[in-house]
Amino acid sequence: MGVVVLLAAVLMAAATQTETQSLPIHPKPECPTITKCGSVNIPFPFGTTEDCSLDTSFIIGCNKTSSPHTPFLPANNLTVLNISLNDGELRVAWPVASDCYGNNGTQVSETPQLFNLTTPPNPNPTFHLSSTRNKLIVVGCDTFGLVIGYDGTEEKNYTTGCVSLCNRLDDIVANGSCSGVGCCQTSIPQRLSTMFYGSSSLLNNHTNVIAFNPCGYTFLAEDGAYNFTSTDLKRFETTAFPVVVDWAVGNQTCREAKKEESSYACKADNSECHDSPEGKGTGYLCNCSAGFQGNPYLLNGCQDVDECMKSNNCIPGAICSNFPGGYNCSCPQGYDEGYEGDDKRCIPISNTNSNREIILIIALSVSVSIIAILIASFYVYRTMKKRKLIKLKQQFFQQNGGLLLQQQIAKHRGSAEMAKVFTIEELKEATNNFDEGRVLGQGGQGTVYKGLLVDNRIVAIKKSRIGDPKQIEQFINEVILLSQINHRNVVKLLGCCLETEFPLLVYEFIPNVHFVSSMKEGRLLDIVDKDIIDEATVEQLVVVANIAKMCLRVNGEERPTMKEVAMELEGMIGTEKHRWESVNLSSEEAENLLKTTVPAIFNVEDGAVSGSGISSSGFDSLNHISMSLGGGR
């Protein structure tokens, strides 16, 4: 391994600093656009002389003494296999390093390899070993392969290697695999421009395997270029393998290089500049634009590609028309694109039109059918929903005694004060679909809305929450009865709606309740007719007021029945009619007597008053009414 240390020192001495370099404009006129050495084309920026290449680092030597002639890199004599302008790559033949031993373990030969891709006097590392396209491979059963490299771009040293071991040929499981048994491989670092590599025995100079493996081998090879076989352990005949070398122009980016037009290398029109990919070093590459081909490093070097002369995407029967950078396909006159079976091609227009008409007719028919089905479905759905709603309203109408009410209305047809049967649509319109802004009051028994009928009458509409279907007949009779009561101190029932689950009651809207206010303020005489005051005694007025108070209680169970009211009135009549006539009371005393403490039978809060109406335990919707007082109590 002493040679390894010595060559590593030589490697370090070969490292140089990079600097920006000015490039010539283009090759001299007498230079050929493509130089050929043997079977290898050498396109500019490469050349065989300094005048015909971009700079000295792009000079390719040509050994004309060999047959055929052999191109090589002058800095290291590596044979050039081919050059790619588009990919920025060239392939060179990279030699194999080896070490061999005799039967007694004595080393009989050692051939390490050292190569510097930097071309003097140019300090720029124009060439780098491709880390993605190449592998370090070691072959042997007692072999350690080592690589020491230098990255000229980053100015860093790298070391890597791998060990290949085996005891006998039977250890080789399968040929072609470099898994560490008889052969190993590993990747190499990026951007190496200088490299030393060699092989050495790891254990005891191959003495245990000398019978079938006297030598160890270390080399670089393009990925896939080498397939391991066990026979290579005994006799390795290949002396060099293809290796991919990345190259680029200068050490500037495209943006930097374009600022110096004289040295900018992409000379051709219709050419593009691309920065060297990461991991491949500095510099840039030139390529012809899409639709063009040639050499982008030469003036007029990128020429249009006539795609019509090559394989293209035109359909059978189409005419191909080439233009700079691309091409068009069109069917001849009288033809158009169409299908024959599954194949797209140019077919006569008559057939095309026929096919198109058929497709159009089918498409329109399907579309119209789908639209018709959707419309019909919507119509059926709407009709069924409407019928269901009508049926439900009819069911509620019958359930709430609608037929009985119609019979009662027919009996009293001559009465002008008969209750009206409203439809739910009329009441929805009157209350703006029972808008919350129309609510006059709410309670446990229901909600009262303020409404405006079509005849501009303002009404109070009560929407009850409960009902007793067993009291239908009594409810209807009370509706008929109350609708005929017309008194200034009684809220008039205008009608009802029976098309909902619970009946809706429609009352006249009273902005203030005179009877309640008068009782609370001790002004009962103010609301009693003068004729009654003249005919009745104070005691009789108090009795009747108390009976009225009980009849107006919120809870229907607490209100007296009509029989109880009749008995109370009969009892009052049966008492001494003129007992109070003998008592000489002043008007003030009579007023105080009438101002008997009467529990509130109406709840007055925030401008709304709730009270009672018809005495019906079956339909409490008639028992509670809420209305606006219009301000104040």
C-alpha positions as semicolon CSV with decimal commas, in nm:
position;residue;x (nm);y (nm);z (nm)
1;M;0,000;0,000;0,000
2;G;0,307;0,226;-0,011
3;V;0,225;0,302;-0,372
4;V;-0,119;0,419;-0,260
5;V;0,030;0,680;-0,026
6;L;0,276;0,798;-0,290
7;L;0,011;0,833;-0,557
8;A;-0,222;1,010;-0,318
9;A;0,047;1,273;-0,267
10;V;0,083;1,310;-0,645
11;L;-0,296;1,346;-0,663
12;M;-0,298;1,634;-0,416
13;A;-0,027;1,811;-0,612
14;A;-0,239;1,788;-0,925
15;A;-0,522;1,990;-0,766
16;T;-0,545;2,344;-0,904
17;Q;-0,772;2,644;-0,846
18;T;-1,042;2,742;-1,093
19;E;-1,081;3,076;-1,260
20;T;-1,308;3,236;-1,522
21;Q;-1,188;3,188;-1,877
22;S;-1,261;3,385;-2,191
23;L;-1,362;3,169;-2,484
24;P;-1,314;3,231;-2,859
25;I;-1,615;3,320;-3,068
26;H;-1,616;3,020;-3,304
27;P;-1,371;2,804;-3,499
28;K;-1,180;2,960;-3,780
29;P;-1,337;2,938;-4,125
30;E;-1,091;2,680;-4,249
31;C;-1,187;2,438;-3,973
32;P;-1,434;2,161;-4,063
33;T;-1,762;2,159;-3,872
34;I;-1,707;1,794;-3,787
35;T;-1,369;1,627;-3,756
36;K;-1,348;1,252;-3,778
37;C;-1,086;1,029;-3,617
38;G;-1,130;0,666;-3,702
39;S;-1,502;0,591;-3,649
40;V;-1,553;0,871;-3,396
41;N;-1,703;1,208;-3,495
42;I;-1,547;1,507;-3,319
43;P;-1,793;1,801;-3,335
44;F;-1,714;2,158;-3,228
45;P;-1,656;2,274;-2,949
46;F;-1,419;1,975;-2,963
47;G;-1,145;1,971;-3,225
48;T;-0,812;1,813;-3,304
49;T;-0,626;2,147;-3,298
50;E;-0,635;2,458;-3,080
51;D;-0,765;2,672;-3,369
52;C;-1,052;2,435;-3,437
53;S;-1,167;2,378;-3,077
54;L;-1,332;2,602;-2,819
55;D;-1,019;2,596;-2,599
56;T;-0,732;2,359;-2,513
57;S;-0,948;2,153;-2,279
58;F;-1,165;2,053;-2,578
59;I;-0,873;1,930;-2,790
60;I;-0,905;1,564;-2,889
61;G;-0,587;1,397;-3,007
62;C;-0,598;1,153;-3,296
63;N;-0,349;0,863;-3,309
64;K;-0,307;0,808;-3,679
65;T;-0,041;0,541;-3,634
66;S;-0,297;0,292;-3,512
67;S;-0,540;0,118;-3,738
68;P;-0,803;0,239;-3,730
69;H;-0,711;0,586;-3,608
70;T;-0,783;0,632;-3,238
71;P;-0,902;0,957;-3,070
72;F;-0,775;1,027;-2,717
73;L;-0,758;1,292;-2,446
74;P;-0,409;1,446;-2,464
75;A;-0,392;1,516;-2,087
76;N;-0,413;1,146;-1,993
77;N;-0,415;0,943;-2,314
78;L;-0,760;0,798;-2,237
79;T;-0,917;0,663;-2,556
80;V;-1,232;0,851;-2,659
81;L;-1,516;0,620;-2,763
82;N;-1,785;0,880;-2,858
83;I;-1,896;1,240;-2,793
84;S;-2,256;1,359;-2,729
85;L;-2,339;1,729;-2,772
86;N;-2,700;1,704;-2,651
87;D;-2,623;1,514;-2,330
88;G;-2,292;1,683;-2,251
89;E;-2,117;1,346;-2,225
90;L;-1,821;1,165;-2,376
91;R;-1,718;0,807;-2,323
92;V;-1,361;0,702;-2,266
93;A;-1,191;0,365;-2,215
94;W;-1,087;0,347;-1,849
95;P;-0,809;0,096;-1,766
96;V;-0,821;-0,174;-1,498
97;A;-0,595;-0,159;-1,190
98;S;-0,468;-0,491;-1,053
99;D;-0,239;-0,663;-0,805
100;C;-0,116;-1,026;-0,845
101;Y;0,059;-1,275;-0,612
102;G;0,269;-1,595;-0,639
103;N;0,214;-1,928;-0,463
104;N;0,414;-1,819;-0,158
105;G;0,218;-1,493;-0,124
106;T;0,479;-1,275;-0,286
107;Q;0,339;-0,983;-0,486
108;V;0,446;-1,029;-0,846
109;S;0,276;-0,720;-1,000
110;E;0,077;-0,406;-0,908
111;T;-0,078;-0,161;-1,156
112;P;-0,258;0,129;-0,983
113;Q;-0,412;0,399;-1,202
114;L;-0,402;0,780;-1,175
115;F;-0,588;1,015;-1,411
116;N;-0,630;1,391;-1,414
117;L;-0,912;1,522;-1,634
118;T;-0,797;1,883;-1,599
119;T;-0,615;1,991;-1,913
120;P;-0,315;2,223;-1,861
121;P;-0,270;2,510;-1,901
122;N;-0,654;2,546;-1,858
123;P;-0,722;2,537;-1,482
124;N;-1,095;2,480;-1,526
125;P;-1,218;2,127;-1,452
126;T;-1,414;2,100;-1,776
127;F;-1,451;1,722;-1,737
128;H;-1,591;1,528;-1,440
129;L;-1,653;1,160;-1,385
130;S;-2,026;1,096;-1,386
131;S;-2,134;0,981;-1,040
132;T;-2,472;0,859;-1,167
133;R;-2,356;0,670;-1,475
134;N;-2,047;0,492;-1,336
135;K;-1,964;0,239;-1,062
136;L;-1,645;0,139;-0,881
137;I;-1,609;-0,240;-0,917
138;V;-1,370;-0,473;-0,731
139;V;-1,318;-0,839;-0,835
140;G;-1,131;-1,092;-0,619
141;C;-1,154;-1,322;-0,317
142;D;-0,899;-1,134;-0,104
143;T;-0,920;-0,784;-0,248
144;F;-0,967;-0,434;-0,117
145;G;-1,038;-0,167;-0,384
146;L;-0,965;0,197;-0,304
147;V;-1,047;0,527;-0,475
148;I;-0,901;0,864;-0,378
149;G;-1,052;1,151;-0,574
150;Y;-1,045;1,528;-0,595
151;D;-1,342;1,756;-0,668
152;G;-1,195;2,048;-0,862
153;T;-1,516;2,250;-0,834
154;E;-1,557;2,230;-0,458
155;E;-1,181;2,172;-0,401
156;K;-1,244;1,872;-0,176
157;N;-1,086;1,527;-0,144
158;Y;-1,292;1,207;-0,131
159;T;-1,206;0,846;-0,048
160;T;-1,419;0,540;-0,103
161;G;-1,383;0,170;-0,175
162;C;-1,523;-0,179;-0,122
163;V;-1,404;-0,526;-0,015
164;S;-1,456;-0,849;-0,212
165;L;-1,400;-1,184;-0,036
166;C;-1,463;-1,557;-0,083
167;N;-1,310;-1,888;0,034
168;R;-1,393;-2,111;-0,260
169;L;-1,566;-2,099;-0,595
170;D;-1,873;-2,263;-0,445
171;D;-1,927;-1,942;-0,249
172;I;-2,028;-1,773;-0,575
173;V;-2,408;-1,799;-0,569
174;A;-2,486;-1,645;-0,906
175;N;-2,294;-1,486;-1,185
176;G;-2,364;-1,124;-1,274
177;S;-2,409;-1,008;-0,912
178;C;-2,150;-0,795;-0,738
179;S;-2,278;-0,841;-0,384
180;G;-1,942;-0,871;-0,207
181;V;-1,875;-1,241;-0,267
182;G;-1,611;-1,253;-0,539
183;C;-1,719;-0,909;-0,662
184;C;-1,835;-0,584;-0,504
185;Q;-1,938;-0,245;-0,638
186;T;-2,012;0,101;-0,501
187;S;-2,096;0,450;-0,620
188;I;-1,835;0,722;-0,662
189;P;-1,853;1,081;-0,533
190;Q;-1,978;1,365;-0,751
191;R;-1,768;1,596;-0,971
192;L;-1,437;1,406;-0,948
193;S;-1,186;1,554;-1,192
194;T;-0,875;1,373;-1,059
195;M;-0,868;1,013;-0,939
196;F;-0,633;0,749;-0,810
197;Y;-0,756;0,392;-0,773
198;G;-0,591;0,058;-0,706
199;S;-0,633;-0,285;-0,544
200;S;-0,456;-0,464;-0,262
201;S;-0,482;-0,785;-0,061
202;L;-0,684;-0,748;0,256
203;L;-0,588;-1,073;0,438
204;N;-0,278;-1,276;0,340
205;N;-0,186;-1,198;-0,019
206;H;-0,433;-1,445;-0,172
207;T;-0,247;-1,750;-0,027
208;N;-0,576;-1,917;0,072
209;V;-0,736;-1,861;-0,268
210;I;-0,429;-1,864;-0,493
211;A;-0,549;-2,176;-0,670
212;F;-0,845;-2,003;-0,830
213;N;-0,780;-1,631;-0,768
214;P;-0,419;-1,510;-0,786
215;C;-0,508;-1,144;-0,863
216;G;-0,740;-0,869;-0,750
217;Y;-0,887;-0,608;-0,986
218;T;-1,027;-0,257;-0,934
219;F;-1,180;-0,046;-1,212
220;L;-1,444;0,207;-1,308
221;A;-1,716;0,108;-1,554
222;E;-2,034;0,256;-1,695
223;D;-2,330;0,111;-1,508
224;G;-2,428;-0,213;-1,682
225;A;-2,105;-0,245;-1,883
226;Y;-1,968;-0,530;-1,667
227;N;-2,132;-0,862;-1,574
228;F;-1,943;-1,066;-1,316
229;T;-1,860;-1,430;-1,386
230;S;-1,665;-1,670;-1,165
231;T;-1,414;-1,733;-1,445
232;D;-1,293;-1,371;-1,401
233;L;-1,143;-1,475;-1,067
234;K;-0,895;-1,707;-1,240
235;R;-0,827;-1,502;-1,550
236;F;-0,950;-1,146;-1,605
237;E;-0,892;-1,062;-1,970
238;T;-1,057;-0,720;-2,009
239;T;-0,807;-0,434;-1,975
240;A;-1,044;-0,131;-1,998
241;F;-1,414;-0,045;-1,962
242;P;-1,624;0,241;-2,098
243;V;-1,666;0,527;-1,849
244;V;-1,897;0,830;-1,887
245;V;-1,738;1,171;-1,844
246;D;-1,956;1,482;-1,804
247;W;-1,841;1,798;-1,976
248;A;-1,961;2,158;-1,987
249;V;-1,854;2,494;-2,130
250;G;-1,668;2,728;-1,894
251;N;-1,754;2,775;-1,530
252;Q;-2,039;3,026;-1,560
253;T;-2,416;2,989;-1,557
254;C;-2,620;3,069;-1,868
255;R;-2,732;3,399;-1,717
256;E;-2,374;3,504;-1,651
257;A;-2,243;3,380;-1,986
258;K;-2,507;3,570;-2,190
259;K;-2,377;3,898;-2,053
260;E;-2,054;3,843;-2,247
261;E;-2,179;3,795;-2,602
262;S;-1,832;3,756;-2,749
263;S;-1,755;3,451;-2,540
264;Y;-2,108;3,309;-2,520
265;A;-2,084;2,961;-2,676
266;C;-2,445;2,912;-2,797
267;K;-2,397;3,077;-3,136
268;A;-2,674;2,923;-3,346
269;D;-3,013;3,077;-3,394
270;N;-3,290;2,856;-3,254
271;S;-3,057;2,734;-2,981
272;E;-3,101;2,726;-2,603
273;C;-2,870;2,741;-2,304
274;H;-2,895;2,501;-2,008
275;D;-2,701;2,518;-1,686
276;S;-2,496;2,212;-1,607
277;P;-2,713;1,982;-1,390
278;E;-2,643;1,972;-1,019
279;G;-2,377;1,720;-0,936
280;K;-2,206;1,758;-1,274
281;G;-1,998;2,063;-1,196
282;T;-2,014;2,420;-1,319
283;G;-2,062;2,560;-1,668
284;Y;-2,342;2,528;-1,922
285;L;-2,449;2,335;-2,231
286;C;-2,610;2,442;-2,559
287;N;-2,892;2,258;-2,738
288;C;-3,095;2,321;-3,052
289;S;-3,454;2,423;-2,986
290;A;-3,737;2,176;-3,034
291;G;-3,797;2,109;-3,404
292;F;-3,435;2,186;-3,490
293;Q;-3,121;1,977;-3,498
294;G;-2,750;2,026;-3,555
295;N;-2,467;2,193;-3,367
296;P;-2,578;2,484;-3,144
297;Y;-2,213;2,593;-3,094
298;L;-2,181;2,699;-3,461
299;L;-2,334;2,991;-3,646
300;N;-2,636;2,860;-3,840
301;G;-2,567;2,529;-3,672
302;C;-2,931;2,448;-3,580
303;Q;-3,137;2,354;-3,884
304;D;-3,505;2,279;-3,908
305;V;-3,605;1,916;-3,878
306;D;-3,835;1,814;-4,162
307;E;-4,071;1,595;-3,964
308;C;-4,267;1,522;-4,279
309;M;-3,970;1,324;-4,408
310;K;-3,959;1,121;-4,087
311;S;-4,204;0,934;-3,873
312;N;-4,473;1,174;-3,748
313;N;-4,819;1,174;-3,594
314;C;-5,021;1,248;-3,907
315;I;-5,316;1,013;-3,953
316;P;-5,331;0,791;-4,264
317;G;-5,428;0,988;-4,575
318;A;-5,333;1,326;-4,423
319;I;-5,097;1,574;-4,589
320;C;-4,796;1,675;-4,378
321;S;-4,684;2,039;-4,406
322;N;-4,349;2,125;-4,252
323;F;-4,261;2,467;-4,111
324;P;-3,957;2,589;-3,908
325;G;-3,971;2,417;-3,573
326;G;-4,276;2,199;-3,639
327;Y;-4,533;2,062;-3,884
328;N;-4,906;2,046;-3,953
329;C;-5,130;1,762;-4,064
330;S;-5,442;1,817;-4,275
331;C;-5,671;1,601;-4,482
332;P;-5,686;1,664;-4,860
333;Q;-5,971;1,867;-5,009
334;G;-6,291;1,667;-5,002
335;Y;-6,174;1,466;-4,701
336;D;-6,201;1,511;-4,329
337;E;-6,097;1,329;-4,015
338;G;-6,315;1,031;-3,936
339;Y;-6,310;0,669;-3,833
340;E;-6,310;0,346;-4,023
341;G;-6,379;0,098;-3,752
342;D;-6,142;0,187;-3,469
343;D;-5,887;0,356;-3,697
344;K;-5,880;0,732;-3,733
345;R;-5,798;0,846;-4,084
346;C;-5,896;1,088;-4,360
347;I;-6,223;0,979;-4,520
348;P;-6,450;1,140;-4,783
349;I;-6,653;1,432;-4,650
350;S;-6,986;1,270;-4,750
351;N;-6,912;0,978;-4,524
352;T;-6,783;1,213;-4,260
353;N;-7,095;1,427;-4,271
354;S;-7,310;1,117;-4,258
355;N;-7,127;0,990;-3,955
356;R;-7,138;1,330;-3,792
357;E;-7,509;1,362;-3,860
358;I;-7,571;1,023;-3,706
359;I;-7,363;1,110;-3,402
360;L;-7,536;1,448;-3,375
361;I;-7,881;1,294;-3,403
362;I;-7,798;1,033;-3,141
363;A;-7,653;1,298;-2,909
364;L;-7,952;1,528;-2,951
365;S;-8,197;1,242;-2,903
366;V;-8,027;1,131;-2,585
367;S;-8,011;1,489;-2,455
368;V;-8,377;1,560;-2,533
369;S;-8,480;1,230;-2,376
370;I;-8,287;1,304;-2,058
371;I;-8,435;1,656;-2,036
372;A;-8,786;1,519;-2,098
373;I;-8,741;1,256;-1,828
374;L;-8,616;1,518;-1,584
375;I;-8,907;1,753;-1,660
376;A;-9,160;1,471;-1,636
377;S;-9,009;1,350;-1,310
378;F;-9,021;1,701;-1,166
379;Y;-9,384;1,745;-1,281
380;V;-9,489;1,408;-1,133
381;Y;-9,308;1,487;-0,809
382;R;-9,468;1,830;-0,784
383;T;-9,813;1,694;-0,870
384;M;-9,784;1,415;-0,615
385;K;-9,662;1,657;-0,352
386;K;-9,949;1,894;-0,430
387;R;-10,202;1,612;-0,415
388;K;-10,055;1,494;-0,088
389;L;-10,083;1,845;0,054
390;I;-10,444;1,879;-0,064
391;K;-10,527;1,541;0,082
392;L;-10,363;1,636;0,411
393;K;-10,558;1,964;0,425
394;Q;-10,881;1,775;0,355
395;Q;-10,795;1,530;0,630
396;F;-10,733;1,812;0,880
397;F;-11,051;1,990;0,765
398;Q;-11,262;1,684;0,836
399;Q;-11,071;1,604;1,157
400;N;-11,133;1,957;1,290
401;G;-11,507;1,948;1,219
402;G;-11,510;2,122;0,885
403;L;-11,814;1,934;0,759
404;L;-12,006;2,012;1,078
405;L;-11,912;2,379;1,051
406;Q;-12,031;2,390;0,690
407;Q;-12,366;2,245;0,799
408;Q;-12,400;2,506;1,075
409;I;-12,311;2,787;0,835
410;A;-12,576;2,658;0,594
411;K;-12,839;2,675;0,872
412;H;-12,749;3,037;0,951
413;R;-12,695;3,149;0,595
414;G;-12,913;3,455;0,642
415;S;-12,700;3,588;0,930
416;A;-12,454;3,860;0,833
417;E;-12,238;3,785;1,140
418;M;-12,172;3,421;1,056
419;A;-11,810;3,295;1,098
420;K;-11,598;3,265;0,786
421;V;-11,392;2,959;0,701
422;F;-11,048;3,081;0,593
423;T;-10,801;2,882;0,385
424;I;-10,447;2,833;0,508
425;E;-10,319;3,021;0,201
426;E;-10,524;3,329;0,303
427;L;-10,375;3,329;0,652
428;K;-10,021;3,268;0,526
429;E;-10,058;3,570;0,300
430;A;-10,203;3,776;0,586
431;T;-9,911;3,696;0,819
432;N;-9,633;3,684;0,558
433;N;-9,612;3,307;0,605
434;F;-9,638;3,346;0,983
435;D;-9,331;3,569;1,001
436;E;-9,178;3,606;1,348
437;G;-9,200;3,981;1,312
438;R;-9,579;3,949;1,313
439;V;-9,593;3,775;1,653
440;L;-9,811;3,960;1,907
441;G;-9,764;3,716;2,192
442;Q;-9,674;3,359;2,283
443;G;-9,773;3,119;2,557
444;G;-9,797;2,755;2,642
445;Q;-10,117;2,719;2,441
446;G;-10,005;2,881;2,119
447;T;-9,886;3,192;1,935
448;V;-10,086;3,496;1,820
449;Y;-9,991;3,675;1,497
450;K;-10,099;4,010;1,363
451;G;-10,235;3,979;1,012
452;L;-10,373;4,189;0,728
453;L;-10,654;4,038;0,522
454;V;-10,707;4,111;0,153
455;D;-10,991;4,351;0,247
456;N;-10,734;4,548;0,459
457;R;-10,886;4,437;0,788
458;I;-10,630;4,394;1,066
459;V;-10,684;4,071;1,255
460;A;-10,529;3,863;1,533
461;I;-10,466;3,502;1,428
462;K;-10,408;3,243;1,696
463;K;-10,204;2,936;1,604
464;S;-10,275;2,677;1,874
465;R;-10,039;2,399;1,977
466;I;-10,286;2,154;2,129
467;G;-10,636;2,026;2,065
468;D;-10,881;1,757;2,170
469;P;-11,050;1,588;1,873
470;K;-11,319;1,452;2,110
471;Q;-11,469;1,801;2,151
472;I;-11,517;1,877;1,781
473;E;-11,891;1,936;1,798
474;Q;-11,872;2,162;2,105
475;F;-11,589;2,358;1,943
476;I;-11,784;2,417;1,622
477;N;-12,097;2,523;1,814
478;E;-11,897;2,775;2,016
479;V;-11,739;2,913;1,696
480;I;-12,086;2,966;1,552
481;L;-12,207;3,122;1,877
482;L;-11,913;3,358;1,935
483;S;-11,902;3,472;1,574
484;Q;-12,254;3,610;1,620
485;I;-12,171;3,807;1,937
486;N;-12,124;4,174;1,856
487;H;-12,045;4,382;2,165
488;R;-11,802;4,658;2,216
489;N;-11,646;4,488;2,517
490;V;-11,612;4,144;2,358
491;V;-11,340;4,058;2,107
492;K;-11,523;3,934;1,800
493;L;-11,437;3,597;1,644
494;L;-11,427;3,647;1,268
495;G;-11,368;3,290;1,164
496;C;-11,128;2,999;1,166
497;C;-10,907;2,779;0,945
498;L;-10,945;2,403;0,976
499;E;-10,684;2,298;0,714
500;T;-10,402;2,254;0,967
501;E;-10,342;1,996;1,238
502;F;-10,483;2,234;1,499
503;P;-10,744;2,500;1,408
504;L;-10,641;2,861;1,354
505;L;-10,875;3,122;1,502
506;V;-10,917;3,468;1,346
507;Y;-11,026;3,755;1,578
508;E;-11,075;4,120;1,519
509;F;-10,771;4,315;1,627
510;I;-10,837;4,540;1,933
511;P;-10,557;4,789;2,015
512;N;-10,684;4,819;2,378
513;V;-10,906;4,602;2,609
514;H;-11,168;4,843;2,781
515;F;-11,321;4,588;3,017
516;V;-10,989;4,474;3,168
517;S;-10,851;4,825;3,202
518;S;-11,170;4,951;3,370
519;M;-11,174;4,669;3,624
520;K;-10,807;4,715;3,714
521;E;-10,857;5,090;3,752
522;G;-11,185;5,063;3,953
523;R;-11,398;5,210;3,676
524;L;-11,644;4,925;3,627
525;L;-11,941;5,164;3,601
526;D;-11,772;5,333;3,303
527;I;-11,816;5,028;3,087
528;V;-12,164;4,923;3,200
529;D;-12,458;5,047;2,997
530;K;-12,649;5,331;3,166
531;D;-12,978;5,144;3,136
532;I;-12,833;4,851;3,330
533;I;-12,699;5,080;3,603
534;D;-13,045;5,233;3,638
535;E;-13,219;4,897;3,658
536;A;-12,970;4,681;3,855
537;T;-12,852;4,704;4,210
538;V;-12,491;4,738;4,310
539;E;-12,496;4,385;4,450
540;Q;-12,630;4,249;4,122
541;L;-12,355;4,427;3,925
542;V;-12,089;4,284;4,156
543;V;-12,233;3,932;4,125
544;V;-12,247;3,952;3,746
545;A;-11,891;4,097;3,733
546;N;-11,761;3,812;3,946
547;I;-11,939;3,559;3,722
548;A;-11,777;3,727;3,420
549;K;-11,441;3,712;3,596
550;M;-11,475;3,336;3,650
551;C;-11,583;3,281;3,291
552;L;-11,268;3,457;3,171
553;R;-11,021;3,243;3,365
554;V;-10,726;3,113;3,160
555;N;-10,760;2,751;3,266
556;G;-11,074;2,601;3,114
557;E;-11,116;2,360;3,403
558;E;-11,144;2,654;3,644
559;R;-11,423;2,822;3,442
560;P;-11,785;2,748;3,540
561;T;-12,010;2,553;3,310
562;M;-12,313;2,712;3,151
563;K;-12,531;2,525;3,402
564;E;-12,334;2,667;3,694
565;V;-12,366;3,019;3,548
566;A;-12,739;2,973;3,510
567;M;-12,775;2,852;3,867
568;E;-12,573;3,147;3,997
569;L;-12,790;3,394;3,807
570;E;-13,110;3,224;3,921
571;G;-12,987;3,241;4,279
572;M;-12,920;3,611;4,240
573;I;-13,271;3,670;4,102
574;G;-13,427;3,471;4,383
575;T;-13,277;3,692;4,655
576;E;-13,441;4,000;4,782
577;K;-13,458;4,226;4,482
578;H;-13,462;4,560;4,654
579;R;-13,259;4,501;4,968
580;W;-13,013;4,766;4,859
581;E;-13,282;5,013;4,770
582;S;-13,336;5,086;5,140
583;V;-12,974;5,164;5,186
584;N;-12,886;5,519;5,101
585;L;-12,537;5,497;4,947
586;S;-12,348;5,783;4,811
587;S;-12,204;5,757;4,463
588;E;-11,852;5,736;4,612
589;E;-11,952;5,448;4,838
590;A;-12,113;5,265;4,546
591;E;-11,800;5,311;4,338
592;N;-11,580;5,175;4,617
593;L;-11,810;4,879;4,656
594;L;-11,782;4,801;4,288
595;K;-11,404;4,830;4,310
596;T;-11,391;4,485;4,458
597;T;-11,052;4,320;4,442
598;V;-11,075;4,100;4,135
599;P;-10,776;3,872;4,054
600;A;-10,624;3,954;3,720
601;I;-10,792;3,755;3,450
602;F;-10,574;3,905;3,179
603;N;-10,194;3,907;3,175
604;V;-10,066;4,243;3,054
605;E;-9,698;4,258;2,969
606;D;-9,499;4,478;2,730
607;G;-9,795;4,608;2,537
608;A;-9,963;4,268;2,487
609;V;-10,261;4,134;2,670
610;S;-10,359;3,768;2,692
611;G;-10,705;3,663;2,793
612;S;-10,971;3,402;2,746
613;G;-11,250;3,351;2,499
614;I;-11,478;3,055;2,455
615;S;-11,524;2,813;2,744
616;S;-11,425;2,485;2,582
617;S;-11,216;2,221;2,753
618;G;-11,177;2,042;2,421
619;F;-11,018;2,322;2,216
620;D;-10,816;2,558;2,433
621;S;-10,726;2,739;2,112
622;L;-11,036;2,941;2,185
623;N;-10,937;2,990;2,549
624;H;-10,638;3,223;2,509
625;I;-10,613;3,530;2,288
626;S;-10,315;3,769;2,260
627;M;-10,342;4,112;2,106
628;S;-10,161;4,446;2,093
629;L;-10,265;4,724;2,329
630;G;-10,105;4,985;2,108
631;G;-9,907;5,128;2,404
632;G;-9,990;5,176;2,768
633;R;-10,231;4,984;2,994
